[in-house]
């Protein structure tokens, strides 16, 4: 295993709280960018060498997110995975959220995924979620009435403004299995450490 692979696994595998504990006063996203030498624009692994790719062309990515709650509310986790235009996995994250409802977990997973998309330089983003409620709230078909969800909804809106273009699509759970796996890993990792 080479140095870059080890650094990438550490940067992607450590939780925000762990990075901020090790590097006090520095946001976890900044630490990941430094470790992975990420800059604005498409990640290098999404562009084959020598293909004449225009560096100013926005990077198109797909984001799959899922929140899991064992009980409602219960132990919860968030999962997010970003794929490049060719379906290759650029980044993935599973994290423990503590005790919350499934809808809060869904929003927090989306927030985590959007932050990750900005980190890796995605400018055009196709977002896929298996929560029909969240998709309908984000597309304006439903109002956000729950007081707990409103600030999360607003946070998502702010993150979406950082993208050049985006789409939000509801998908069946079967098409969101990787994000679901990551969300459950976030819970399992915490439960095994408890």
Secondary structure as UniProt FT lines:
FT   HELIX           3..13
FT   HELIX           16..22
FT   TURN            24..25
FT   HELIX           28..36
FT   HELIX           44..46
FT   TURN            49..50
FT   TURN            55..56
FT   STRAND          59..71
FT   TURN            72..73
FT   STRAND          74..83
FT   TURN            85..86
FT   STRAND          89..100
FT   HELIX           102..120
FT   STRAND          122..129
FT   HELIX           132..138
FT   TURN            139..140
FT   HELIX           147..160
FT   TURN            161..162
FT   STRAND          165..170
FT   HELIX           173..176
FT   HELIX           177..193
//
